[in-house]
């Protein structure tokens, strides 16, 4: 997802990758055919965040047959969320705290814009409407109080939800086929997050994953059903970009962390991830370059079996560990209960 062009502005000319050109041509052909058959745009809103005076608003504009919008917004099994048709370059009216901004979706129908608007700390919402009018869609916004100095950034796959994402075949099954109710939560992590939030009133929890935006509604329902604290979910868009075949999930995480550090310079984040992919590398790099933005790092160790399947080296033990690294303390344990045992005696709780 990229920041959209404001309505009325001239798009910047960029050299497009061949794969992106093909994708755009296919989308444009399908969009013309569907609009010719009477299909209308509708908005899928994602949870954003902000502070008094501004908000980051995210969503996507897709096409659906008249009368099918409600069904499209209901729960769908994995693969169906990837069979949608985006409305590119659509004009969206964004209202936040009485301020109105117009913006355009990108080439894949995504909306990601920072707009002006005053919302009280806590939970607020932005109202989104398409150019043709229709009912407004509300996008939840987590508004940080300027007094808040602590927050949580959490990975999703194999950190809060057992997905075995590094295993390509099983990952594809989990994403495209498996019903969300069949996924399981990592033991103790929801309780850990709730304790962290209760110990730090007003602290936000932001979920950062390399997953596709298509599964954002399913992830939100999963987190809610397993009693994780509500918060923005920052995902990415699969497929070709302007300069490469596929987006880099690692770069998405790096950019998201840097953006949070710039937008909330006074907040120190507890970074939570697992040792199955690249969380340790990404968090370590961020801690070195932005030490003032990192309170600590907590890593959930995969089981020996999970680690082998993920291509990682199994941890030396199943006990909790506190490891000083790069001036920051790294906490390591196999589950939420283990992480709590090493976190509860710190100034984070």
Secondary structure, DSSP 4 states (H G I P E B T S, - for coil): --PPPBTTPPPPP-PPPHHHHHHHHHHHHHHHHHHHTT-EEEEEEEEEEEETEEEEEEEEEEEE-TT-HHHHHS---GGGGGS--B-TT-EEEEEETTEEEEEE--TTSEEEEEEEE---SEEEEEEEEETTEEEEEEEEEEEEPTT--EEEEE--BTTTEE--TTSHHHHHHHHHTS-GGG-EEPTTHHHHHHHHHHHSTT--EEEEEEEEGGGHHHHHHHHHHTTPPP--EEEE--S--SSSSS--HHHHHHHHHHHHHHHTTTPEEEEEEESSSSHHHHHHHHHHH-GGGEEEEEEEPPPHHHHHHTTPPPPS-SS-EEEEETTEEEEEESSHHHHHHHHTTSTT-
